[in-house]
Structure formats: C-alpha cells, structure tokens
Amino acid sequence: MPFIRVETNISLDDEDKQQFIKKFSGAAARMLAKPESYVMIALDAAKPLVFGGNGEPAAHVSLGSIGLARESCPELSAGICKLLEAELSIPQNRIYIDFRDLEGGMFGFNGKTF
C-alpha cells in the first residue's frame, strides 16, 4: 500500500498531470515490488517552492509504505530522481525524498487496517 506524494513548483496541465502520475504509479509498483492496484500517487504541482534560495524547478517527495526496508531507500531514491528528471526536467540535486516505513496496524484500507 505505498502512498507517494510529489510536491513541485513545476506547472503542468491536467493531461500532463494524469500522464505523469500513471507513469509514476507503474514505476513505483516495479521499484517497490508491490501490486500497482495498491499504489496511490498524489501530485501537487505549481506549488510555491524555494530550494537553495531560488525558485528553479524542485520537488519534495514523500513515500510511505508498509514494510519499507531502509536498505532499499538508496535504490528507490535513484529511481525516483531519474524519473522526475526525465519526466519533469527537475535536476536530481533539487529533489528531497522522505521515506517512511508504515506500520500495517496504523494504516487503514477498505474499512480495516493492514
């Protein structure tokens, strides 16, 4: 049940937003070895965002998933940064990623918890 939120100062039209989150959903499922049917992606584009003192393209990504292993984070960071650079032209050195291993009993779905 990965949940990923991307906040960026990049402006995208609605069609580009949908294409990006669909592509990211499939890539995240592969990177996390989880069924895509459980992956949720949120995109907050055109947000006021300053990184390093300037408003050039940047992003903050939050990724939470049950059973997220610390050892997998470097590979995930590389994959996510490459995707954001390729799809949104955000330089990899202007991306922060917040990884969180979530407890199944503290995450709800379908009227229950995991």
SULBELJO-V512122 format. One line per field, one symbol per residue. ss: DSSP state (H for helix, E for strand, - for the rest). psi: psi as a letter, one per 20 degrees, with the letter a starting at -180 (. if undefined). burial: I if it has 16 or more other ideal C-beta (glycine too) atoms within 10 Angstrom, else O. Layout:
# SULBELJO-V512122
ss: ???
psi: ???
burial: ???
This chain:
# SULBELJO-V512122
ss: --EEEEEE-----HHHHHHHHHHHHHHHHHHH---HHH-EEEEE------E--E----EEEEEEEE---HHHHHHHHHHHHHHHHHHH---HHHEEEEEEEE-HHH-EE--EE-
psi: lppppppqjppqrhghgggghgghgggggghilqphiipppppnrkqopppkjrkrprqpppopqpkophhiggggggggggghgghjkpqhjkpqpoppoqphijpqpkjar.
burial: IIIIOIIIIIOIOOOOOOOIIOOIIOIIIOIIOIOOOOIOIOIOIOOOIOIOOOOOIIIIIOIIIIOIOOOIOOOIIOOIIOIIIOIIOIOOOIIOIOIOOIOOOOOOOOOOOO
